[in-house]
Amino acid sequence: MKNNLTEGSVWKVLLRFTIPFLLSGLFQVAYGTVDVYFLGHYGQGASLAGVSSASQAMSMLTFGFMGLATGGTVLIGQSVGAKDDKTAGKATGNIITIFACVAVFCTAILLLLHSNINNLMNVPEDAKKYANDYLLVCGLGSVFIMGYNVASSILCGLGNSKAPLYFVAAGCVANIVVDYIFVAKLNMNAVGAALATVLAQAVSLIFAIIYIKVTKLPFSFSKRDLILDKATSGRILKIGVPAALQQSLIGFSFNLITTITNGMGVAAAGGCGVVGKAVDLCMMIPSSFSSAITSITAQNVGAGKPERALKSMWYGVLLSLVFAVPYMLLGTFKPEFVVGILSSDPAVIEAGARYLIPFSWDCVLVSFVFCMNGYFNGRGKSLFTMAHNISTTFLVRIPIVWFASRAAGATLFEVGLGTPIATFASLIICLVYLQIMRKQAKPAANQ
């Protein structure tokens, strides 16, 4: 179950470890993309806008879970690199307990406040019913999303990225099948799409639990490790909470953007939803490298090999650009083709094409920022990644979107410009901080 990420060719280790991450991520993105595809072709017109808006809220929650799980991944990875099995066992038990508490809280919030959340997001009136249905059903199944992220964080900390791929692949197949039955055949619209997503996550979690029980953890683990330990849980939360806040607040910022674009009409709302899914497919590549770099960095820092971790970051940037540059060209010069894959509505295609152009530029910029964030998180610097992402989001992206949406004759192109501009600002901040870290490391190395 455990893989050593501290030996061998850096780029080969990175690529071998990232490919399962990438495929897993693409399968996860496919959950939402499949929903959009079936609703765009078989659902009622307003259902696509409703689900697109509600899925933004669920994405914010999911990103929060993933960020919190980063604390477990980093601590387990550092413990494995340092060959500290006792701490690895405690970290595993504590992350399970922490997530169990979070699961109960978040499920209750979604069940009680799902309609209020959609009201705050300014969902168009004729799409509100579908948004409420989708968020309610997904809220009931949020425990499966959390459970899968716990299992994934444990395995990734061990250097095992292949197993989560198999789990999410099984879930994706289940999602396609159930979406086809519920949406295309039974015309269940948003409820059918939500049920498909929840059942798919349940399948992934079940496979993960079975795998961990059969293969067993490479260190001692008992029920006593489930009792919260102040030092262990503190280390997990010190890394995980900033990462979770960063992910959640960025997700919240996109909810604000969705709220703004919802005020531009159903076509604009649908176009934003479609572009979000289309861009997710490209963003998943640097995001996968980022996740892999976090685990590689954690193990190498634990093993006393920080320069090897830094090399993995730069290789991640280069490999991400191999995919990002062609996507940018396609999104810039053939945006109608890309949007038309996920929707057959001419108004949605027209609006979405304008929105896609600046987002395709962002794909190149995030190749740098995501990989650098993965490195910083693996070094335990998640507070910095939270600070720079949140500051550029709320001081750059949101203001640009707000002012652009109110300009006379504004289209989604002007609104979309806020995203690449904010990412460029983050890139500058990351490069400066990286230089600061390198200068601080030199005196320590000479002592």
GIRAUR-V607164 format. One record per backbone hydrogen bond with DSSP energy under -1.0 kcal/mol. NH is the residue of the N-H (numbers start at 1). CO is the residue of the C=O. E is the energy in kcal/mol with one decimal. If there is no record, write none. Layout:
<<NH & CO & E> <NH & CO & E>>
This chain:
<<3 & 158 & -2.9> <13 & 9 & -2.5> <14 & 10 & -2.6> <15 & 11 & -2.5> <16 & 12 & -2.7> <17 & 13 & -2.3> <18 & 14 & -2.3> <19 & 15 & -2.3> <22 & 18 & -3.4> <23 & 19 & -2.7> <24 & 20 & -2.6> <25 & 21 & -2.9> <26 & 22 & -2.7> <27 & 23 & -2.1> <28 & 24 & -2.3> <29 & 25 & -2.8> <30 & 26 & -1.9> <33 & 29 & -2.3> <34 & 30 & -3.1> <35 & 31 & -1.6> <36 & 32 & -2.3> <37 & 33 & -2.7> <38 & 34 & -2.6> <39 & 35 & -2.5> <40 & 36 & -2.8> <41 & 37 & -1.4> <42 & 38 & -2.8> <47 & 44 & -1.3> <50 & 46 & -2.3> <51 & 47 & -2.7> <52 & 48 & -2.3> <53 & 49 & -1.9> <54 & 50 & -2.4> <55 & 51 & -2.8> <58 & 54 & -1.8> <59 & 55 & -2.3> <60 & 56 & -2.0> <61 & 57 & -1.6> <62 & 58 & -2.8> <63 & 59 & -3.0> <64 & 60 & -1.5> <65 & 61 & -2.0> <66 & 62 & -2.4> <67 & 63 & -2.4> <68 & 64 & -2.4> <69 & 65 & -2.3> <71 & 68 & -1.2> <73 & 69 & -2.2> <74 & 70 & -2.8> <75 & 71 & -2.0> <76 & 72 & -2.5> <77 & 73 & -2.6> <78 & 74 & -2.8> <79 & 75 & -2.1> <80 & 76 & -2.6> <81 & 77 & -2.6> <82 & 78 & -1.9> <83 & 80 & -1.0> <84 & 79 & -3.3> <88 & 84 & -1.7> <89 & 85 & -2.2> <90 & 86 & -2.0> <91 & 87 & -2.7> <92 & 88 & -2.0> <93 & 89 & -2.1> <94 & 90 & -2.7> <95 & 91 & -2.2> <96 & 92 & -1.5> <97 & 93 & -1.9> <98 & 94 & -2.7> <99 & 95 & -2.0> <100 & 96 & -1.9> <101 & 97 & -1.9> <102 & 98 & -2.1> <103 & 99 & -2.6> <104 & 100 & -1.6> <105 & 101 & -1.7> <106 & 102 & -2.8> <107 & 103 & -2.1> <108 & 104 & -1.8> <109 & 105 & -2.1> <110 & 106 & -2.3> <111 & 107 & -2.2> <112 & 108 & -2.1> <113 & 109 & -2.5> <114 & 110 & -1.0> <117 & 113 & -2.4> <118 & 114 & -1.7> <119 & 115 & -1.8> <120 & 116 & -2.2> <121 & 117 & -1.3> <122 & 119 & -1.5> <123 & 118 & -1.7> <127 & 124 & -1.8> <131 & 127 & -1.9> <132 & 128 & -2.6> <133 & 129 & -2.3> <134 & 130 & -2.3> <135 & 131 & -2.3> <136 & 132 & -2.3> <137 & 133 & -2.1> <138 & 134 & -2.3> <139 & 135 & -2.0> <140 & 136 & -1.7> <141 & 137 & -1.1> <142 & 139 & -1.2> <144 & 141 & -1.3> <146 & 142 & -2.1> <147 & 143 & -2.5> <148 & 144 & -2.1> <149 & 145 & -1.7> <150 & 146 & -1.9> <151 & 147 & -2.1> <152 & 148 & -2.4> <153 & 149 & -2.2> <154 & 150 & -2.0> <155 & 151 & -2.1> <156 & 152 & -2.8> <157 & 153 & -1.9> <158 & 154 & -1.1> <159 & 156 & -1.3> <160 & 155 & -2.8> <166 & 162 & -1.4> <167 & 163 & -1.9> <168 & 164 & -2.5> <169 & 165 & -2.1> <170 & 166 & -1.9> <171 & 167 & -1.8> <172 & 168 & -2.4> <173 & 169 & -2.1> <174 & 170 & -1.9> <175 & 171 & -2.3> <176 & 172 & -2.3> <177 & 173 & -2.2> <178 & 174 & -2.6> <179 & 175 & -2.7> <180 & 176 & -2.3> <181 & 177 & -2.0> <182 & 178 & -3.2> <183 & 179 & -2.6> <184 & 179 & -1.3> <185 & 180 & -1.5> <186 & 181 & -1.9> <188 & 182 & -3.0> <191 & 188 & -1.1> <193 & 189 & -2.1> <194 & 190 & -2.5> <195 & 191 & -2.6> <196 & 192 & -2.0> <197 & 193 & -1.9> <198 & 194 & -2.5> <199 & 195 & -2.6> <200 & 196 & -1.9> <201 & 197 & -2.1> <202 & 198 & -2.1> <203 & 199 & -2.1> <204 & 200 & -2.1> <205 & 201 & -2.3> <206 & 202 & -2.4> <207 & 203 & -2.2> <208 & 204 & -2.0> <209 & 205 & -2.5> <210 & 206 & -2.2> <211 & 207 & -2.3> <212 & 208 & -2.4> <213 & 209 & -2.1> <214 & 210 & -2.2> <215 & 211 & -2.8> <216 & 212 & -1.8> <225 & 222 & -1.4> <226 & 223 & -1.5> <227 & 224 & -1.2> <233 & 229 & -3.1> <234 & 230 & -1.7> <235 & 231 & -1.9> <236 & 232 & -2.2> <237 & 233 & -2.9> <238 & 234 & -2.2> <239 & 235 & -1.3> <240 & 236 & -3.6> <241 & 237 & -2.3> <243 & 239 & -1.4> <244 & 240 & -3.0> <245 & 241 & -3.2> <246 & 242 & -2.6> <247 & 243 & -2.5> <248 & 244 & -3.0> <249 & 245 & -3.0> <250 & 246 & -2.2> <251 & 247 & -2.3> <252 & 248 & -2.7> <253 & 249 & -2.2> <254 & 250 & -1.9> <255 & 251 & -1.6> <256 & 252 & -2.2> <257 & 253 & -2.2> <258 & 254 & -2.5> <259 & 255 & -2.6> <260 & 256 & -2.3> <261 & 257 & -2.8> <262 & 258 & -2.3> <264 & 261 & -1.7> <265 & 262 & -1.5> <269 & 265 & -2.2> <270 & 266 & -2.9> <271 & 267 & -2.6> <272 & 268 & -2.4> <273 & 269 & -1.9> <274 & 270 & -2.3> <275 & 271 & -2.5> <276 & 272 & -2.4> <277 & 273 & -1.6> <278 & 274 & -2.4> <279 & 275 & -3.1> <280 & 276 & -1.8> <281 & 277 & -1.2> <283 & 279 & -3.1> <284 & 280 & -1.7> <285 & 282 & -1.5> <287 & 283 & -2.1> <288 & 284 & -2.1> <289 & 285 & -2.0> <290 & 286 & -2.4> <291 & 287 & -2.1> <292 & 288 & -2.4> <293 & 289 & -2.9> <294 & 290 & -2.0> <295 & 291 & -1.7> <296 & 292 & -2.7> <297 & 293 & -3.0> <298 & 294 & -2.3> <299 & 295 & -2.3> <300 & 296 & -2.4> <301 & 297 & -2.8> <302 & 298 & -2.2> <303 & 299 & -1.6> <304 & 301 & -1.2> <305 & 300 & -3.7> <309 & 305 & -1.2> <310 & 306 & -1.9> <311 & 307 & -2.0> <312 & 308 & -1.7> <313 & 309 & -1.4> <314 & 310 & -1.7> <315 & 311 & -2.3> <316 & 312 & -1.8> <317 & 313 & -1.8> <318 & 314 & -2.1> <319 & 315 & -2.4> <320 & 316 & -2.0> <321 & 317 & -2.0> <322 & 318 & -1.0> <324 & 320 & -2.3> <325 & 321 & -2.1> <327 & 323 & -1.5> <328 & 324 & -2.4> <329 & 325 & -2.0> <330 & 326 & -2.2> <331 & 327 & -2.9> <332 & 328 & -1.9> <333 & 329 & -2.2> <334 & 330 & -2.5> <338 & 334 & -1.4> <339 & 335 & -2.4> <340 & 336 & -2.2> <342 & 339 & -1.1> <343 & 339 & -1.1> <349 & 345 & -2.5> <350 & 346 & -2.4> <351 & 347 & -2.2> <352 & 348 & -3.0> <353 & 349 & -2.3> <354 & 350 & -1.1> <355 & 351 & -1.4> <356 & 352 & -2.2> <357 & 353 & -1.2> <359 & 355 & -1.0> <360 & 356 & -2.3> <361 & 357 & -1.2> <362 & 358 & -1.5> <364 & 361 & -1.1> <365 & 361 & -1.2> <366 & 362 & -2.7> <368 & 365 & -1.1> <369 & 365 & -1.8> <370 & 366 & -2.7> <372 & 368 & -2.1> <373 & 369 & -2.5> <374 & 370 & -2.2> <375 & 371 & -1.8> <376 & 372 & -2.6> <377 & 373 & -2.8> <378 & 374 & -2.1> <379 & 375 & -1.4> <380 & 377 & -1.7> <381 & 376 & -3.1> <385 & 381 & -1.6> <386 & 382 & -2.2> <387 & 383 & -2.2> <388 & 384 & -2.6> <389 & 385 & -1.8> <390 & 386 & -2.5> <391 & 387 & -2.2> <392 & 388 & -2.0> <393 & 389 & -1.7> <394 & 390 & -2.6> <395 & 391 & -2.1> <396 & 392 & -1.1> <397 & 392 & -2.2> <398 & 393 & -2.6> <400 & 396 & -2.0> <401 & 397 & -2.4> <402 & 398 & -2.7> <403 & 399 & -2.6> <404 & 400 & -2.6> <405 & 401 & -2.3> <407 & 404 & -1.1> <410 & 407 & -1.8> <415 & 411 & -1.5> <416 & 412 & -2.4> <417 & 413 & -1.0> <418 & 415 & -1.2> <419 & 416 & -1.4> <421 & 417 & -1.6> <422 & 418 & -1.9> <423 & 419 & -2.2> <424 & 420 & -2.1> <425 & 421 & -1.7> <426 & 422 & -1.9> <427 & 423 & -2.2> <428 & 424 & -1.9> <429 & 425 & -1.8> <430 & 426 & -2.6> <431 & 427 & -2.3> <432 & 428 & -1.9> <433 & 429 & -2.4> <434 & 430 & -2.4> <435 & 431 & -1.7> <436 & 432 & -1.8> <437 & 433 & -2.5> <438 & 434 & -2.1> <439 & 435 & -2.1> <440 & 436 & -2.1> <441 & 437 & -1.8> <442 & 438 & -1.2> <445 & 441 & -2.1> <446 & 442 & -1.5>>
